[in-house]
Amino acid sequence: MKPDLPLYQAFGLKISSELKLPTVPLAEDQSARPEVTIRIGPVNRKGLKKPAMDEGWYQASPMQFWLHIDDTAWYMVTDGNNIVIDPKEDSDERSIRLFLLGSCMGVILHQRQFLVIHGNAIRFGNRCVVFAGPSGIGKSTLAAAFHQRGYEILADDVCAIDADGNAVPSFPQIKLWQDAATRLRIDTTDLDTIDTQVEKFAYPLRQLCQASLPVAAIYILTSSSSHEFSTEAIEGMNKFVALADNTYRMEYLHGLGLQAEHLQQCSRLAARIHLARISRPKHGYKLNELMDFILADLMSRGLI
């Protein structure tokens, strides 16, 4: 590791990186010992010696993860504390960071035994609510809209929950497609794109919640042909299914050998939180009405 590198902080972790991370906050204590190191170096082109899982473009074994992204880089993630990046010639730093701060950081969090949900976390009082669901359902759009109303965001896209059921702060940005930014009247002229290949922007947050907060509820966002909003509580064993279905990069856990730990994480969290599906009309994204519906449901359950 090169000397005098800046120390970043995300997910409650001090991170030292040879690659600049402009969207990640600097740690207040620059003399602290890093818990995660990111360096530029060689990565075996063939991957792991004896991978427990081999999907071609990624391989996994307990505490080891190898990733190859065409035209971008090879990555090696080990022991919950080390990432090596081997960039391809002329690769774009934005593309390198996209997979570093997404898949690779997700693996680091899995290896450190966080429960990692594909969703965002929004602060309501002294607790937070996580919004999960499939890609394209509007999670980030919803988070940005709540942010415009003055609510603090803890995480977008990758939401890490610790063993005590607390969501930890991640990066002070929300990833927004152009159509979502247009709907929210956000001018993208001066915003950075997160990748050279897609029209998706890094929307900086005015307020990022700095403290880990207990998760009060998780809402799974869905859509339907109905013209009305609806909510349905998820109970019993269906809670495990819902949490597994919305775990970030769930497919990695088998190769990483973390299935048993993940089951325990889901069990602990399921016992503590309200878990429900919220369905919105498929046609006509009634964003303000959706937020009002969510707030009313939270209030009716005494969660805010």
Sequence and secondary structure as in RCSB ss.txt:
>XXXX:A:sequence
MKPDLPLYQAFGLKISSELKLPTVPLAEDQSARPEVTIRIGPVNRKGLKKPAMDEGWYQASPMQFWLHIDDTAWY
MVTDGNNIVIDPKEDSDERSIRLFLLGSCMGVILHQRQFLVIHGNAIRFGNRCVVFAGPSGIGKSTLAAAFHQRG
YEILADDVCAIDADGNAVPSFPQIKLWQDAATRLRIDTTDLDTIDTQVEKFAYPLRQLCQASLPVAAIYILTSSS
SHEFSTEAIEGMNKFVALADNTYRMEYLHGLGLQAEHLQQCSRLAARIHLARISRPKHGYKLNELMDFILADLMS
RGLI
>XXXX:A:secstr
  TT  EEEETTEEEEESS  TTS B S TTS  SEEEEE    TT  SS SEE SSEEEETTEEEEEETTTEEE
EEETTTEEEEEE TT  HHHHHHHIIIIIHHHHHHHTT EEEEEEEEEETTEEEEEE STTSSHHHHHHHHHHTT
  EEESSEEEE TTSEE    SEEEEEHHHHHHTT   TT  BS TTS EEEEE S B  S EEEEEEEEEEEES
 SS EEEE  TTHHHHHHHHTBTTTTHHHHHT HHHHHHHHHHHHTTSEEEEEEEESSS  HHHHHHHHHHHHHH
TT  
